[in-house]
């Protein structure tokens, strides 16, 4: 088959004159033309991906190559570590919440205990003041009370002396008791 270039292309040497290119060549709609060499264009055969059926030779044609589609994206594989981390995080969060709750409760209990302790310290201080005042009052009253006891013993011995018969042994014993108990008061 010989290739005849269109007349407006000149592949010749520099000495060959070129026709003017002011107007493009006229084109006509395609009309079927008889082919000299016996080769006629064949319509493209669509090819389908995959192996050809058994016993059929592969077809040769000018079909377009099928576009390769990327495989569908695979679902991301989860590591077995992810559920363990999630469980660990949940346990850690629960432990943190419990520890905060216990800390707040203990903190509140500590404040209550501090308040009660300060109240008890105030009560103890007041009781110590009252005890010191009572001891001072007792020490003030001990002198007269002791004197009153001595005076009471003397009076009792005098009563015993007057109740005894005159000149008896009981009168002598009562007189001895008066001398010891009323020493400094009467004598």
C-alpha positions in Angstrom: 0.0 0.0 0.0 1.4 3.3 -1.0 0.9 6.3 1.1 0.0 9.4 -0.8 0.3 12.5 1.4 -2.2 15.2 0.8 -1.1 17.9 -1.6 -0.5 20.6 0.9 2.3 18.6 2.6 5.6 18.6 0.8 8.1 16.2 2.0 10.5 16.8 -0.8 13.7 18.8 -0.8 14.2 22.5 -0.7 14.2 22.9 -4.4 10.7 21.5 -4.8 8.1 24.3 -4.9 5.3 24.3 -2.4 1.8 25.2 -3.3 0.4 28.2 -1.5 -1.5 27.3 1.7 -3.9 30.1 1.8 -7.0 27.9 1.8 -7.2 24.4 3.4 -8.1 21.6 1.1 -11.8 20.9 0.7 -13.1 17.9 2.6 -16.1 16.0 1.7 -18.1 13.6 3.8 -16.7 10.2 4.0 -17.9 8.0 1.3 -17.1 4.3 1.1 -14.2 3.8 -1.2 -13.2 0.5 -2.7 -10.0 -0.8 -1.2 -7.3 -1.9 -3.5 -5.3 -4.2 -1.3 -8.1 -6.2 0.1 -7.8 -5.0 3.7 -11.0 -3.5 4.9 -11.2 -1.8 8.3 -13.0 -4.0 10.8 -15.1 -2.6 13.6 -13.4 -2.8 16.9 -14.2 -5.9 18.9 -15.1 -5.2 22.5 -12.9 -7.2 24.8 -13.9 -8.3 28.2 -11.5 -8.8 31.0 -10.8 -12.3 32.0 -9.5 -15.4 30.3 -11.0 -16.4 27.0 -13.4 -19.4 27.0 -11.9 -22.8 26.4 -11.4 -23.8 22.8 -11.8 -20.3 21.5 -8.7 -18.6 20.2 -8.1 -15.1 21.5 -9.6 -12.5 19.2 -7.3 -9.8 17.9 -8.8 -6.5 17.3 -8.4 -2.9 17.8 -10.6 -2.7 20.8 -9.8 -0.4 23.6 -8.0 -1.7 26.6 -10.4 -2.0 29.6 -9.8 0.5 32.3 -8.4 -1.0 35.4 -10.5 -0.1 38.4 -8.8 0.1 41.7 -9.9 -2.5 44.1 -12.5 -1.3 46.6 -10.9 0.0 49.7 -10.6 -2.7 52.2 -12.2 -2.0 55.6 -9.5 -0.8 58.0 -8.2 -3.7 60.0 -8.6 -3.2 63.7 -5.7 -4.2 65.9 -6.6 -6.4 68.8 -4.9 -3.7 70.9 -7.8 -1.2 70.2 -10.4 -3.0 72.3 -7.9 -3.6 75.1 -7.0 0.1 75.1 -10.7 1.1 75.1 -11.4 -1.2 78.1 -8.3 0.1 79.9 -9.3 3.7 79.3 -12.8 2.9 80.6 -11.4 1.3 83.7 -9.0 4.1 84.3 -11.8 6.7 83.9 -14.0 4.8 86.4 -11.0 4.5 88.8 -10.4 8.2 88.5 -14.0 9.0 89.2 -14.1 6.8 92.3 -10.9 8.1 93.6 -12.1 11.7 93.2 -15.4 10.8 95.0 -13.5 9.2 97.8 -11.1 12.1 98.1 -14.0 14.6 98.3 -15.7 12.4 100.9 -12.5 12.1 102.9 -11.8 15.8 102.5 -15.4 16.6 103.8 -15.0 14.1 106.7 -11.6 15.7 107.6 -13.2 19.1 107.6 -16.0 17.8 109.9 -13.5 16.2 112.2 -11.4 19.4 112.3 -14.6 21.3 113.2 -15.5 18.8 116.0 -12.0 18.8 117.3 -11.9 22.6 117.6 -15.3 22.5 119.3 -14.0 19.9 121.8 -10.8 21.9 122.4 -13.0 24.9 123.3 -15.1 22.8 125.6 -12.0 21.3 127.3 -10.5 24.7 127.7 -13.8 25.9 129.3 -13.9 22.9 131.6 -10.3 23.4 132.7 -11.1 27.0 133.5 -14.2 25.9 135.5 -12.1 23.2 137.3 -9.4 25.7 138.3 -12.1 28.1 139.6 -13.7 25.3 141.6 -10.3 24.2 143.0 -9.6 27.8 144.0 -13.0 28.0 145.7 -12.5 24.6 147.4 -9.1 25.8 148.7 -10.8 28.9 150.0 -13.5 26.9 151.7 -11.2 24.1 153.1 -9.9 26.3 155.9 -13.3 27.2 157.3 -14.6 23.7 156.7 -11.7 22.1 158.6 -12.3 24.6 161.4 -15.9 23.7 161.3 -15.1 19.9 161.6 -12.7 20.6 164.5 -15.4 22.7 166.2 -18.1 20.0 165.5 -15.8 17.3 167.1 -15.3 19.5 170.2 -19.1 20.1 170.5 -19.8 16.4 170.2 -17.2 15.6 172.9 -18.7 18.3 175.2 -22.2 16.8 174.7 -20.8 13.4 175.6 -19.2 14.9 178.7 -22.4 16.5 179.9 -24.4 13.3 179.3 -22.1 11.2 181.6 -22.6 10.8 185.3 -20.5 12.9 187.6 -17.4 11.2 189.1 -17.7 8.2 186.8 -15.0 6.6 184.6 -16.9 7.7 181.6 -16.7 11.3 182.7 -12.9 11.0 182.9 -12.7 9.5 179.4 -15.0 12.3 178.0 -12.8 14.9 179.7 -9.7 13.5 178.0 -11.5 13.6 174.6 -12.5 17.2 175.2 -8.9 18.2 176.0 -7.7 16.7 172.7 -10.5 17.8 170.4 -11.1 21.3 171.9 -7.4 22.1 172.2 -6.9 25.7 171.2 -10.7 26.4 171.1 -11.6 26.4 174.7 -8.4 25.9 176.6 
